[in-house]
Amino acid sequence: MSEFKFACPVCGQHIQVESWRSNTVMECPTCFQKITVPQAPAANDPKFILAGTKVGGERPVPLAADAGEEAAPEKQFPIAVFVVVLLLCVVVVAVFVFRGKIFKSTGQAATAPVEKNTPVLPPGVAMPSADSTNWTLDLDKVTIPDSPAVGYIHGKVLIPERMILNSDGLTIRTAAYPPEAGVTIYLRPKPVESLYGKSVVIKANATNAPVLNLRFKDAQGIPVTQSQTGYALRIEFGKPDGDRLPGKIYLCTPDEMKSWLVGAFNAEYPKPRPQ
């Protein structure tokens, strides 16, 4: 099966895909933007890299009316409406300026803010914590549970909502982009089918281990990507089941927050090309 490379139009990441995926939509493994794969070139020249297209662009600018059409008469803005709008603006400004005095006498206690983006845990799964006993770099002591995968990535709770296996590797992350927390392991399988039913084991002292990126948002909400070496990883891939590929993962990284991800997952995976 022939392959070709193209560049993500958002982050510039070079992506290698099979020719049959031309004109299909996929997600960039680096910036997670949805992009349309370009048409495969007739000749695979490595000096030229095609660029994909970001799915959904700016809305088209409406065309001007034909010169021959009669212009609609200009409507005058009623003065009464202007006066009403002006008075409303004055009232709003006054309420804002004197809000302390207006609401001081109500005597009602301030309502505590509701925390947003509270992770929703799968049934029977406890909330992960930084001091979890799941963290160890010794794979000989590891037993991966059958419960849904959860983790703690650089101080952020990870309840996986997107799990994707493609020709770059395995990504497990929250649904929002940029993700609140996530992991990408660049296994670079050739082809992806070579991982079906197989296990990947990488010990902490391994050399030339695949690139692994932790993804999270810092205290200011700014997205951060942090590469890790010296990590311990075991992935047990199952066989395709419908539109998902089941598996189990154990991951611990030696960052200052001792990040980890443990449990079962069901990943999206590229479907075989129709015959």
Helices and strands as residue ranges (DSSP letters): E 3-7, E 14-18, G 19-21, E 25-27, E 34-36, E 50-51, E 53-54, H 79-97, H 99-104, G 139-141, E 150-153, E 156-158, E 162-165, E 170-173, E 181-185, G 192-195, E 199-202, E 212-217, E 223-228, E 232-237, E 245-252, E 260-267
